[in-house]
Amino acid sequence: MKTLPLIAFVCVVLALTGADARKHLIKRYRYCPGWSQYKGRCFLFIPTPMTWARAEKNCQSLGGNLASVHNVFEYHAIQRLILRRTHAYPPTWIGGSDGEEERLWLWSDGTPFRYSNWCPGEPNNLGTIWGRQNCMQMNFGGSKCWDDNYCNVRRPSVCSKKFR
């Protein structure tokens, strides 16, 4: 008998707020179904290893770009997304590159490059017979920070796009 008043209360609350709640849920998931959402952006972990350029092209085909990162909270949100999918922190492509001009790092989505989380000594632009390290990977080393790497290395990736 005690559950009957509780059920009645829940029904009243749902009736009073149901329209607004349903509208919010539809609106929320309409923007990026299948993607994770964080602060007005959608993120998607792509586990298939690809070169940086192929990963960027793949993200573009999904309506986004390789992920840009604008603060430490966003970085940790992306790391949690990867951890949920892989149960680890594999080195993963994100959208930074200095391929256009050495030491001038740009995001592939065109947003300003104001935040960085480089590992100590990075970016070091190590050059070998493979060329220069012009592409950015996250989750590098024990500190799980950023590293510049050769763009032809195959890595999983994270795409992002804004709500539409």
Residue, then its C-alpha position, 0 to 999 in steps of 0.5 A: m500500500k505504501t507504493l501506491p502513493l509513490i506511484a501516484f506522485v511519480c505519475v503526477v510529476l511525469a504528467l506535469t513535466g513530461a512534455d518538457a522532459r521529452k522535448h529535452l531528451i529528443k533535442r539532446y539526442r537529435y544532435c549526435p545520435g551514437w556520439s558522446q556529448y560534452k559542452g555543446r560538442c559531439f565526440l566519437f571514438i573510432p577504434t580502427p587504426m588509420t593514418w592521420a590524414r585518413a582519420e581526418k577524412n573519415c571524421q569529415s565523412l561523418g560531418g566533423n573533424l579530428a577532435s580539437v581540445h580546448n581545455v583540460f576538462e575537455y581532454h579528460a572527457i575525451q580520455r573517458l570516452i576512449l577508456r569506456r570503449t577500450h578499457a585502456y588509454p591507447p595513443t590516439w589521433i586528435g586534430g592537431s597538425d603543424g604540417e602547413e608550417e613547422r612549429l605552428w600547430l593548428w586544429s583541423d577544424g579551424t578553431p584557435f589553438r590556445y590550450s596544449n597538453w604536450c608531454p615534457g620535451e614535446p613537440n620535438n619534431l623528430g626527423t628521420i628518413w620518414g620525414r617530420q613529425n607533423c601530427m598530434q596524438m594523445n595518451f602518449g607515455g605514462s603521463k597520457c599527454w600529447d606527442d607529435n608523431y609521423c602522420n603515416v603511423r596508424r592509430p585509432s582516432v577521435c572525431s568531434k563536431k558541433f551541435r547543429 
